[in-house]
Amino acid sequence: MTISKSDQQILPALAKPYPRIAVIGSGSWGTALATVAKRAGREVVIWGRDEKTTDAIRERGENPKYLPGVELPKGIDATTDMGAALKDADAVLVVTPSKTLRKICARMKPHLKKGVPVALCAKGIETKTGLLLGEVAAEELPDHPIGALSGPTFAKETVLGHPTAATVAFDFTYADRLSPKDSPAARLAISMSSEFFRPYISDDLVGVEIGGAVKNVIAIACGMMSGAGFAENTRAALITRGMDEMKTLAEVLGGRRETVTGLSGAGDLTLTCSSTTSRNMSLGTQLGKGLKREECFDGKPVVVEGEVNSISVIDLAQRIGVSLPICESVHAVLHEGADLTQTFRDLWSRPIEAEPKALGLAFDHPFGENA
């Protein structure tokens, strides 16, 4: 979408923020986004399952379970009552694990006012159906605009006020194109904007969602190679070729390659593949060092989105006939019992291809299986 110069100049002044924002999910990222919204001047309430956590957020301004020792802004409300959290909400951020999204949306439905926009802040593709999370939410909440907030963000850095940027994406209706300042994407972006948090606006929800889902799988690949003792050359290659896989899948599904080069794609991919603060990168690193899956994270049952996403991403890619070699390698190691070293050796000895693809060239690798 192209916004005229005049609209570019008046958009920040005229886009109307949402006064009250509900955050569904009291984990680290949900707490971080609640902090962002509060600093931007919004009324904020967090919903969570754990009463001890919601009580601590509301009464002490701390999330001791996920962000211990980090002071939160005063005035963030928190509750375990879904109805109370969504009462009078003008916009909703859903920050729960991707595999729970359908159930969460069904729980939200009776408590939401018609037309309230819902932005998804988890990343993934629904297992079995192959639906993007935005499609899942649209099925469960048909009377609400569905979007996403995504980008290169670590929760603790965001809460501490480190300058952070992200993308807010909603599909634009005809009315949104006539008046961009009134679109859910623009209004939510303004609602979250502060001295430290800078949102960008997008109308490519598919591109943003694909970037978020696939980057988690690529991060596991980077971690595996790092843990196995390889360094920056390898990681740079995986990031770059992983981005190509993201672009390919996004384009086939109707998204734009350009979106994948932005914050929600290249930005998020670079961050996630660069630090073991990312659970995806951390899981890969531990596996690369030879740990068994049940030994990772000191045996704790840590949810790693890329582990789940690797199943749904490959299932979707196979259905639509798209080749994603790096994602396929991660899936093979995680879910098919493949040997990590041999799997990545095979990845590197695939047929030599052209870059760009338009050249249409491919030759057997001299050390490949056909050599």
N, C-alpha and C positions, 0 to 999 in steps of 0.2 A: 504493500500500500504506500502511496505517495501522498504526503500531507503538504498542502500549499505553504509558501513562505509566510503568508499572513496567518495561517492557522498555527504554524510553528511558533510564531511570536506570541500569540494570544492563548495557546493551549495551557501553559502553566497557570496563568492568571484566572482563566475561566472554567477549567475543569473542576467540578465540585467533588470534594472528598466525601467518602462514606463516613458518617459520624461514629457509628458503632460497629466494631469488627469482632466477630467470634472466631476463635481459633480452636479447631477440633483436633486435639492431640497435645498431650503435656510432656512430650519428650524433649530432647535438646533443641531440635529445629522448631518445633511448635512454640517452645518458650522463647526462642530467639526471635521468631516472627512477631510474637506478642510484644516483645520488647521494642522491636522496630516500629510497630504500629503505635505503641504508647508514646514513644519519643516523637513521633510525627503528629501527636496531638489528638489521637483517637481515643474513644472509650473502648476498652478491650476486656474481653472475658475469655478464659481458657477452659475448655472441657477436657477432663481426663478420667481414666478409669480408677486410678489409685488415689484414694481419699487423703492419704498422708501427704502425697505430692501436691495435690490441689490446696490442701490446708496450708502447707508451707509456702506456696506461692502467694496465696491470698494474705496470710497473716504475717509472714516474715520476709516476703520479697526475695525468696530463694527457691531454687529447685534442687534440693540436696541429692536427689537420685541421679540426675543427669548433668547438672551444672553446679556441683558442690563448691561453695565458697564464692560464687559469683553473685554480686548484688544486682537485683532487678529494679527497674523503675517503680516508684510507688504508684499504687492505684490500679494495678492489674488484678482484676477479679478472677477467681478460679472456682470451678464446681465440678461435681460428678453427675450433675443433673443435666441431661441433654436439653430438655425443654427450657430450663432456666438459661442455659448458655445461648440458645438460639432465639430466645424471646427478644423481639425488637432489633435483632441483628440486621444491619444494612448490607453487609457483605460477610462471606464466610471463607476462611482458609482451612482446608482439610489437610492435616499433617499427620496422617496415620500410615502404617505400612501398606504398601500397594496391595498385598493379598487380602487385606481386610476392607478395602474400599467399598465394595458392593454392599456389604453388611452395614457399614457405617452410613452410607448414603440412605439406605432404607430406614435406618434409625432416625436420621435427620429429617426425612421427608415430612412427617406430620407436624413438625415444629417450625418449619420455615414459611415465612411469608412468600406469596407468589412473586416471582420475578427477582428475588434476591440472588445476586451473582455468587457463584461458588468457584473458588480458585483452588486447584489441586497442587499440593506442594510435595507430594511423593512422586516417585519416578518408576515407571515399569509398564509392563504389558500383561494383561490378565491371562493366567495360565488356562489352557484348554480352549477358550474362546478366541484368543489372539486379538482381543480388542484393546485398543489404547485406553488408558485410564479415563480420558475425556469421554470416550464412547460409553464406558461403563457407567460413569456418573450421569451421562445424558439419558441412558436407559432408566436409571432409578429416579432421576430428578428432571423430568421432561419440561417442567415449567420454569426452569432456571437457566440463565446463561452459564456455561461451563468454560472455565479457562484454566490457566496454570501459572504458577510463579516458580521460576527456575533460573539457576545460574551458578557460578562458581562461589560457593558459600560454605564455610565451616561455621557451625552454630556458635561455638565459644567466641571466635573472633568477631562475629556479628554482634553478639551481646556486649562485648567489650568496647564496641564502637569503632572497630577498624573500618576504614572506608570500604564499602562493599557495593557491588552493582549486580543487578539481576534483571531478568526479562519477565514482563507480565504479558501473557498472550491470551487473547480471546478471538474466536472467529468474529469477523465484523459483519453485521447485518447491513442492509441497504441504508437503514436509518443511521447506523454508526458511520457510514462513509459520508453521508450528508452532513453529519455533525460529529466529528471525531471526539470533540471534547466531552460529549455525553456518553461515549462508549464505556462499557464496563472496564476495558483495558486501561483507558486513560484515567478514569475515576479511581480505580484501585491503585494505579501507579502514583497518582497524586496523594492518595490516602496513606501510602507507605513511605513517601519521600521525606528525608530529613537531611541534616548536615552530613550524616555518615552513610546513608543508604540511598542509592541512586537507581531507580528502576528505569528500564527502557520498555517501549510499547511495541507489541507485535500483533499481527492478525493471522500468523501462521501457527496455529495451535498444534497441528500435526508435526511440523518441523521441530518445534520446541519439545514436544513429548518424546519424539524419537531420539533426539539428542540426549535427553535425560535418562532414558531407559538403556540405551546401548552403551553409553560411557561407563556405566557401572561394570559392565562385562569386560570392557577393554582395560579398565583399571585393575581388575583381577589378573588379567594377562600380564600387565606391567609388573604387578607385584610378584607373580610367579617367576618371571625372568630376573627380577631384582634379587629375590630370595635365593635363586639358583646361582647367583654370583655374577650376573651380567650387569653392565653399567649403562651409561647415558646413550651410546649409539643405539642400543637395543630398545631402550625406552622411547627414544625419539622416533624410531621406525614404527613401533607399535602405536604410538599416539597418532602419527601422520596417516598410516594405513587404516587405523581404527576410525579416524575421522572420515575416511573415504567410505568405509562400511556404513557409517551413520548417514552420510549424504545419499548413498545409493538407496538405502531402505526408506529414508524420508521422501525422496523423489518419487519412488514407485508408489508410495501411499498417498501422494498428492501434496506433500510438503515441498519446501524450497531448499535447494542446496545452500543458498545464501544464509538461511537461518542457522544452519549447522555450523557456519563459520563464526557465529556470534557468541554471546555470553552463555546461552543455554546449551550450546554444542561445544565449540572449541574451548571456550572459557572453562566450562565445567569439567570437560575432559582433561584439560591441562592440570587443573587443581587436583582432581581426584587421582590422577596418575603420578602425582609429584610428592605425595606425603602419606605416611602410614596413619595420619590422623583419620584418613578415609578408611572405613571398615572394609571396603572392597579391596583397596590396595593392601591393607594389612592382612586380610585373609590370603590373598595371593602370595604375599611375602612369606608367610608362615608355611604355606604349602610348598613353595619353592625351596624352602630350607629343609624339607623332608618331613614335616609334621603331618600326622594324619588329621583328617578333618575334625574328628572328635577331640583332638588335643589342642586345637587352635583356641585362642583367647582364654588360655588356662582352663579349658574345659567348660567355660560358661556358654549358655545357649544364646549367643549373640546373633541377631537377625542381620543378614548381609543381603541387601537388595539385589546386588549383581548375581548372587548365587541363584536366587529365585528367577531373576530376569533372564539368565542364560537359557533357561528352559523355554520360557515364553517367546523370547526373541528368536531362537532357532526354530521353534515350532512355526512361528509366523513366517519367517524367511523361507522355510521349506514349502509352506503352503502357496506362496506367491512366486516361488522359483528364483529367489535371490541368494547369491552366494556371499557368505560372510565368514571368510576363513579364520579370522582371529576369534570371533565369537564361537565358531564351531570347535576350535581347539580348546577353549575354556570349557565348553559344554562337555567335551569328550573326557577331560580330566576330572571335572566335578561330578559328572553323572553317569559316565560310561566305564569308569575304572581304567581309563587310558593312562599309560605311563607319561609323566609330565615331560621328561627329557626327550623321549622319542616323538611325542606329539609336536613339540615346538621345533624339533629338528625337521620333521615333515613339513611344518608350516614354512620354514625357510627354504625348503627345496622344492616347493611347488613350481609349476611352469612359470617361466619368466614372462611377465606381461608388460604392456606399454603403459606409460604415464605421460600424456593423457590416454584414456581408453579409446578415444576417437581414432587413434592409429590402428586399432584393431589387430595388434600383433600378439602372438603367444608362442613360446618355444619351450620344449622340454628342458628342465634344469639338468646340468650334467651330473648332479648328485641326487637327482630325483628318483622316484620309484620306477620310471621308465628308462633310466640310464642303463 
